[in-house]
């Protein structure tokens, strides 16, 4: 393989990585759910707040680093709320603060996720 062919292949690989990279890092509802599952006993039964919950909340906050990711996280949190009976709305709304995280929207089943930036 000549140098020009190698350079062309390298350019194609780099271009592919640039185009695909944003999609490979997209936040999924599975990731959101696994981040907040440790929080469910606290949110539903008032159990003590486990460290794994705050670790998940902080990780989720770091992963939701763009408008589309924050909107995805919001929609996923609403789905989790609606599919798990007995979640205390006040505890859910206060969870980021309890974990030392600033979330730019209210954690609530009534939040309009399309307005999150």
C-alpha positions in Angstrom: 0.0 0.0 0.0 1.4 3.3 -1.1 1.6 6.4 1.2 -1.2 8.1 -0.6 -3.5 5.1 -0.2 -2.6 4.9 3.5 -3.3 8.6 3.9 -6.7 8.2 2.2 -7.6 5.2 4.4 -6.5 7.2 7.5 -8.6 10.2 6.4 -11.7 7.9 5.9 -11.2 6.3 9.3 -10.9 9.7 11.0 -14.0 11.1 9.1 -15.9 8.0 10.1 -15.0 8.4 13.8 -16.0 12.1 13.7 -19.4 11.3 12.2 -20.1 8.3 14.4 -18.7 9.5 17.7 -21.7 11.7 18.7 -24.1 8.8 18.1 -21.9 6.3 20.0 -22.1 8.5 23.1 -25.9 9.0 23.1 -27.5 8.6 26.5 -30.0 5.7 26.7 -32.9 5.0 29.0 -31.1 1.9 30.1 -28.2 4.0 31.3 -30.6 6.4 33.0 -32.4 3.5 34.7 -29.2 1.8 35.9 -28.1 5.2 37.4 -31.2 5.7 39.4 -32.3 2.1 40.4 -30.3 2.4 43.6 -32.5 5.4 44.5 -35.8 3.6 44.4 -35.9 2.3 48.0 -35.3 5.9 49.2 -37.8 7.4 46.7 -40.6 4.8 47.4 -40.1 3.8 51.0 -38.1 6.6 52.6 -35.2 4.3 53.2 -31.8 5.9 53.9 -30.2 7.5 50.9 -27.6 4.9 49.7 -24.2 6.2 48.4 -24.8 4.2 45.2 -27.8 6.4 44.5 -25.8 9.6 44.7 -23.0 8.1 42.6 -25.6 7.2 39.9 -27.2 10.7 40.1 -23.7 12.3 39.7 -22.8 10.0 36.9 -26.1 10.7 35.1 -25.6 14.4 35.5 -22.1 14.2 34.0 -23.5 12.1 31.1 -26.3 14.5 30.4 -23.9 17.1 29.0 -25.8 18.4 26.0 -29.4 19.5 25.3 -30.4 16.2 23.6 -28.8 14.2 26.4 -30.6 16.3 29.1 -33.9 15.9 27.2 -33.4 12.1 26.9 -32.6 11.9 30.6 -35.7 13.9 31.5 -38.0 11.7 29.3 -36.4 8.5 30.7 -36.8 9.8 34.3 -40.5 10.4 33.6 -40.9 6.9 32.2 -39.2 5.4 35.3 -41.4 7.5 37.5 -44.6 6.4 35.7 -43.6 2.7 35.7 -42.6 2.5 39.5 -45.6 3.1 41.8 -45.1 4.9 45.0 -42.3 7.3 44.2 -42.5 10.4 46.4 -42.6 13.4 44.1 -41.0 15.7 46.7 -38.1 13.3 47.3 -37.6 12.9 43.6 -37.4 16.6 43.1 -35.0 17.0 46.0 -32.8 14.1 45.1 -30.2 16.1 43.0 -29.7 18.6 45.9 -29.3 15.8 48.4 -26.6 14.3 46.2 -24.9 17.7 45.7 -25.8 18.0 42.0 -27.4 21.0 40.3 -29.9 19.9 37.7 -31.3 22.6 35.4 -34.9 21.4 35.6 -37.3 20.0 38.1 -37.4 16.2 38.5 -41.1 15.7 38.1 -43.6 13.6 36.0 -45.1 16.9 34.8 -41.8 18.4 33.5 -41.9 19.4 29.8 -38.7 17.8 28.6 -38.9 19.7 25.3 -38.2 23.0 27.1 -34.9 21.7 28.6 -31.8 23.2 27.1 
